[in-house]
Amino acid sequence: MAKLLDLSNVEPIMKTDDSDLYQDHFDSPLGVMEITTSETAIKSIHFVEQTGRVSRNKLTTETIRQLTEYFEGELKEFDLPLGAEGTDFQQQVWSALSSIPHGQTCSYGDIAKQIGNPRGMRAVGLANGKNPLTIVVPCHRVIGANGKLTGYASGTERKAWLLNHEADSLF
């Protein structure tokens, strides 16, 4: 296991009402990812075209370690404290997404049924698209009821790559 660096003297990138936020970048096979954390939870992970200022903490470092292992095919389930902000409905959807096993897919209708709203497929799709924790909360594992790839906020090419990567790492 990688040793975490002591980053207690690193200055936070931004001050919020309740906590400091830290930011780092990870050069994945699909492009640069930006990771934002507080002292206690991951706030967002998304692909970016340009990088900003870096202000690391232990959580940004641990997130990069786990993403590295995921892309190397060694990690199938993330173990990170998540703190994404969203509505109660979005939180329900994101929690349901987190239950989709590595290498498997389900439909928007499956998620809607799982959260007790069987006719809420479109609302599930919207919440799925607002997921601020790409890959870690695996919204890429949701496909159309017909089995085809549907929209993905980070692009359907990335979605296809991620699904293929997970299928390959099963063997």
C-alpha positions as CSV (number, residue, x, y, z in Angstrom):
1,M,0.0,0.0,0.0
2,A,1.3,3.5,-0.9
3,K,2.3,5.6,2.1
4,L,0.4,8.9,2.4
5,L,2.4,12.1,2.6
6,D,2.0,14.5,5.5
7,L,0.3,17.4,3.8
8,S,-0.9,19.1,7.0
9,N,1.0,22.3,6.1
10,V,-0.5,22.6,2.6
11,E,-2.7,25.7,2.1
12,P,-6.3,25.0,1.0
13,I,-7.3,26.1,-2.5
14,M,-10.6,27.7,-1.4
15,K,-12.3,28.6,1.8
16,T,-16.0,27.7,2.3
17,D,-18.4,28.3,5.1
18,D,-17.8,24.9,6.7
19,S,-14.5,23.6,5.5
20,D,-11.4,24.2,3.4
21,L,-11.3,22.6,-0.1
22,Y,-8.3,21.0,-1.6
23,Q,-7.7,20.2,-5.3
24,D,-5.4,18.0,-7.3
25,H,-5.3,16.5,-10.8
26,F,-4.8,12.9,-12.0
27,D,-3.7,12.1,-15.6
28,S,-5.9,9.1,-16.4
29,P,-5.9,7.1,-19.7
30,L,-9.1,9.1,-20.6
31,G,-7.8,12.5,-19.8
32,V,-7.0,14.8,-16.9
33,M,-9.3,14.4,-13.9
34,E,-9.8,17.1,-11.2
35,I,-10.3,16.0,-7.6
36,T,-11.8,18.3,-5.0
37,T,-12.0,17.3,-1.4
38,S,-12.6,18.8,2.1
39,E,-10.6,17.6,5.1
40,T,-13.1,14.8,5.5
41,A,-14.8,13.9,2.1
42,I,-14.4,13.8,-1.6
43,K,-16.6,16.6,-3.1
44,S,-16.0,16.1,-6.8
45,I,-14.1,14.2,-9.4
46,H,-14.5,15.1,-13.1
47,F,-12.6,15.4,-16.4
48,V,-11.2,18.8,-17.2
49,E,-9.6,20.4,-20.2
50,Q,-7.4,22.7,-18.2
51,T,-5.9,22.3,-14.8
52,G,-5.9,24.9,-12.0
53,R,-4.0,25.4,-8.9
54,V,-3.0,22.3,-6.9
55,S,-3.5,22.2,-3.2
56,R,-3.2,18.6,-2.0
57,N,-4.3,16.9,1.2
58,K,-4.4,13.3,2.3
59,L,-7.7,12.6,0.6
60,T,-6.6,13.9,-2.8
61,T,-3.6,11.7,-2.5
62,E,-5.6,8.7,-1.5
63,T,-8.1,9.3,-4.3
64,I,-5.3,9.4,-6.9
65,R,-3.9,6.2,-5.5
66,Q,-7.2,4.4,-5.8
67,L,-7.9,5.8,-9.3
68,T,-4.4,4.6,-10.3
69,E,-5.2,1.1,-9.1
70,Y,-8.6,1.2,-10.8
71,F,-7.1,2.1,-14.2
72,E,-4.4,-0.6,-13.7
73,G,-7.3,-3.2,-13.2
74,E,-6.3,-3.9,-9.6
75,L,-9.2,-2.1,-7.8
76,K,-12.8,-3.0,-8.3
77,E,-14.4,-1.1,-5.4
78,F,-13.5,2.3,-4.1
79,D,-13.2,3.0,-0.4
80,L,-13.3,6.7,-0.1
81,P,-15.4,9.1,2.1
82,L,-17.9,10.7,-0.2
83,G,-19.4,14.2,0.3
84,A,-21.0,15.2,-2.9
85,E,-23.8,17.8,-2.5
86,G,-27.1,17.2,-4.1
87,T,-30.8,17.0,-3.5
88,D,-32.3,14.1,-1.5
89,F,-33.4,12.5,-4.8
90,Q,-29.9,12.9,-6.4
91,Q,-28.4,11.4,-3.2
92,Q,-30.8,8.4,-3.5
93,V,-29.8,7.9,-7.2
94,W,-26.1,8.2,-6.5
95,S,-26.4,5.7,-3.6
96,A,-28.1,3.3,-5.9
97,L,-25.4,3.8,-8.6
98,S,-22.8,2.9,-6.0
99,S,-24.4,-0.5,-5.6
100,I,-23.9,-1.5,-9.2
101,P,-21.1,-4.1,-9.1
102,H,-17.9,-3.7,-11.0
103,G,-18.2,-5.1,-14.6
104,Q,-22.0,-5.0,-14.6
105,T,-24.6,-2.6,-16.0
106,C,-28.2,-1.8,-15.3
107,S,-30.8,0.5,-16.9
108,Y,-32.2,3.8,-15.7
109,G,-35.5,1.9,-15.1
110,D,-33.6,-0.6,-12.8
111,I,-32.3,2.3,-10.7
112,A,-35.8,4.0,-10.7
113,K,-37.3,0.7,-9.3
114,Q,-34.5,0.3,-6.8
115,I,-35.2,3.7,-5.3
116,G,-38.9,3.1,-5.2
117,N,-39.9,5.4,-8.1
118,P,-40.5,2.9,-11.0
119,R,-41.8,5.6,-13.4
120,G,-38.9,8.0,-12.6
121,M,-36.5,6.9,-15.3
122,R,-36.0,10.3,-16.8
123,A,-35.5,11.9,-13.4
124,V,-32.9,9.1,-12.7
125,G,-31.2,10.0,-15.9
126,L,-31.0,13.7,-14.9
127,A,-29.6,12.8,-11.5
128,N,-27.2,10.4,-13.1
129,G,-25.9,13.2,-15.3
130,K,-25.4,15.5,-12.3
131,N,-23.2,12.9,-10.5
132,P,-20.1,14.9,-9.4
133,L,-18.1,11.8,-8.5
134,T,-17.4,10.3,-11.9
135,I,-16.0,6.7,-11.9
136,V,-16.1,6.5,-8.1
137,V,-19.9,6.7,-8.2
138,P,-20.2,4.5,-11.3
139,C,-22.8,6.4,-13.4
140,H,-21.1,4.9,-16.5
141,R,-22.6,1.5,-15.6
142,V,-26.1,2.7,-16.4
143,I,-27.2,2.0,-20.0
144,G,-30.5,2.2,-21.9
145,A,-33.2,-0.4,-21.4
146,N,-32.4,-1.7,-24.9
147,G,-28.8,-2.5,-23.8
148,K,-27.3,0.4,-25.8
149,L,-25.0,3.1,-24.5
150,T,-26.8,6.3,-23.7
151,G,-25.5,9.7,-22.7
152,Y,-22.6,10.2,-20.3
153,A,-21.6,13.6,-19.0
154,S,-18.0,12.8,-19.8
155,G,-18.8,11.5,-23.3
156,T,-20.0,8.2,-24.6
157,E,-16.5,7.3,-25.8
158,R,-15.2,7.4,-22.2
159,K,-18.3,5.4,-21.1
160,A,-17.6,2.7,-23.6
161,W,-13.9,2.6,-22.6
162,L,-14.8,2.3,-18.9
163,L,-17.3,-0.5,-19.5
164,N,-14.7,-2.4,-21.7
165,H,-12.0,-1.8,-19.1
166,E,-14.2,-3.2,-16.3
167,A,-15.2,-6.2,-18.4
168,D,-11.5,-6.9,-19.2
169,S,-10.5,-6.7,-15.6
170,L,-13.0,-9.4,-14.6
171,F,-10.8,-12.1,-16.0
